[in-house]
Structure formats: structure tokens, C-alpha cells
């Protein structure tokens, strides 16, 4: 579930700036990406990891859904590395 209202927390904005990911890329991933992991027991809101592509650049976005306020909160976003992720960036490498 993704709500119309997308909220960028301060932490997310800082990380996006540091990682050279813009808000348009995040919106694209949230709207068009694929949920690759669900975290239903996260507190205070259930969250999920979404994989999307902006051109040839893979981007992971972690969002949480605040059902009471009908908003999706951007927790963080990053470009996954091949050192931690299998090819295609959908599955973590086993240690």
C-alpha cells in the first residue's frame, strides 16, 4: 500500500543529499518499483524495501506506511552494492 502523501523525514533528506539521489528518483521508485522485502513488525509502522531503476542505476528505497494518517514515509534510499546484493539487487548475498 502506498498513500498519495509521501513524507520525507529529515534523516531521509540528509541521506538522499549525501548519496546524490533526488526526490524525483525516490518518487519514481516508490510508484513503479518492486517490493523485495517486507518488515510487517517494524515499529512504529510496518515498512518495506522497494527496488527501482532510474535509467541504469538501481535504487533501494525503504518506506513505512502510517495507516492512521494515510501517508507513506520515506525512511532512506541508497544505491545497492554488488558486494552485499545478488545480481539484480533483489536478494541479499548470504554471508
Protein Blocks (a to p, Z undefined) as FASTA:
>chain_A
ZZfbdcddfklmmmmmmnopafklmmmmmmmmccfbdcfkbcfbdcddddddehjaccdd
dddddfknopacdfbdcdddfklpcehilaccdZZ
